[in-house]
Amino acid sequence: MRSIKHLLRVRLSSMVGLSAFAGACLSFHHIGLTHLYAVSAAVFLSFGCSALNQYQERDSDRLMKRTMKRPLPGGYILPKEVLALAMVLILIGFSFIVLSGSLWAIAIGVAVVAGYNFVYTPLKKLSPFSVMLGGLAGAMPPVLGYCMAGGNPFDANILLVTAVLYLWQTPHFAVLADIHAEDYKNAGFKTLTFTYGADKSRLFVLVWAFAYLTALLFIPFSGIYTNSYTAAASVAAVVPALVFIFGYAKRPSLRFGSLNLSAMLFFLLIIGDRLMIH
């Protein structure tokens, strides 16, 4: 059971599901089956992409301390079993998308799988800036939920949410690579730290983090929130994130946690704001 949990990255997939639910609520505030389909689609696609990613990187995972005990390098599951499971999980995800009847959602689902597993994953060994491409796939779950609930992916509200999430994705991945820089180097992955040095890597993260937090501060004035209390809470939530990300710039684990918490709060505020609409 623990092997499956690591294979599917349950914690990460839960965050993906939360963001898809926020997108669905932003599109239509009366919760129904469509919202359940959106969350299920996002979670199963995340499960499948994670399993496929670990199948693709099983040789590299054996070379890193943080991943050498994962199911494949640890020998708990056979590669062909993981590949089959990944395909089944991805198909289940698309089944939920089909139930929504949204052609846009189908296209977004295809883009997520292709972008994450067949663009970002192989580029990780070629360029430290692959995180910027990986962020595009990572920013799609809210759009998926939005479209499955009947929205258009070019609506201003969901474009703003997607932009904020994309700005979060890049420093999120960059800080993670910084935390495990030695491991990544051993496995042949290109990181900012070993390509340009720790100072330039830190500057890159801080610039992107500043852009992300600035976007979060703009959101309450964009008209996304329908309740003034939600807008005030959104502004207030940015303050501790600013303190921890910029006040502790040399502690990547603290920056990583602060970035993740601020993104989770962002989605919870969207959900709470929409659920308060009568």
Secondary structure as the mmCIF struct_conf table of DSSP 4:
data_model
#
loop_
_struct_conf.conf_type_id
_struct_conf.id
_struct_conf.beg_label_comp_id
_struct_conf.beg_label_asym_id
_struct_conf.beg_label_seq_id
_struct_conf.end_label_comp_id
_struct_conf.end_label_asym_id
_struct_conf.end_label_seq_id
HELX_RH_AL_P HELX_RH_AL_P1 ARG A 2 LEU A 8
TURN_TY1_P TURN_TY1_P1 ARG A 9 ARG A 9
HELX_RH_AL_P HELX_RH_AL_P2 VAL A 10 SER A 27
BEND BEND1 HIS A 29 HIS A 30
HELX_RH_AL_P HELX_RH_AL_P3 LEU A 33 GLN A 56
TURN_TY1_P TURN_TY1_P2 GLU A 57 GLU A 57
HELX_RH_AL_P HELX_RH_AL_P4 ARG A 58 ASP A 61
TURN_TY1_P TURN_TY1_P3 ARG A 62 LEU A 63
TURN_TY1_P TURN_TY1_P4 LYS A 65 LYS A 69
BEND BEND2 ARG A 70 ARG A 70
TURN_TY1_P TURN_TY1_P5 PRO A 71 GLY A 75
BEND BEND3 TYR A 76 ILE A 77
HELX_RH_AL_P HELX_RH_AL_P5 PRO A 79 SER A 100
TURN_TY1_P TURN_TY1_P6 GLY A 101 GLY A 101
HELX_RH_AL_P HELX_RH_AL_P6 LEU A 103 GLY A 115
HELX_RH_PI_P HELX_RH_PI_P1 TYR A 116 TYR A 120
HELX_RH_AL_P HELX_RH_AL_P7 THR A 121 LEU A 123
TURN_TY1_P TURN_TY1_P7 LYS A 124 LEU A 126
TURN_TY1_P TURN_TY1_P8 PRO A 128 PHE A 129
HELX_RH_AL_P HELX_RH_AL_P8 SER A 130 GLY A 138
TURN_TY1_P TURN_TY1_P9 ALA A 139 ALA A 139
HELX_RH_AL_P HELX_RH_AL_P9 PRO A 141 MET A 148
TURN_TY1_P TURN_TY1_P10 ALA A 149 GLY A 150
TURN_TY1_P TURN_TY1_P11 PRO A 153 PHE A 154
BEND BEND4 ASP A 155 ASP A 155
HELX_RH_AL_P HELX_RH_AL_P10 ALA A 156 ILE A 179
TURN_TY1_P TURN_TY1_P12 HIS A 180 HIS A 180
HELX_RH_AL_P HELX_RH_AL_P11 ALA A 181 ALA A 187
TURN_TY1_P TURN_TY1_P13 GLY A 188 GLY A 188
HELX_RH_AL_P HELX_RH_AL_P12 LEU A 192 TYR A 196
HELX_RH_AL_P HELX_RH_AL_P13 ALA A 198 PHE A 218
HELX_RH_3T_P HELX_RH_3T_P1 ILE A 219 PHE A 221
TURN_TY1_P TURN_TY1_P14 SER A 222 GLY A 223
BEND BEND5 THR A 226 THR A 226
HELX_RH_AL_P HELX_RH_AL_P14 SER A 228 GLY A 247
TURN_TY1_P TURN_TY1_P15 TYR A 248 LYS A 250
HELX_RH_AL_P HELX_RH_AL_P15 PRO A 252 LEU A 275
TURN_TY1_P TURN_TY1_P16 MET A 276 MET A 276
#
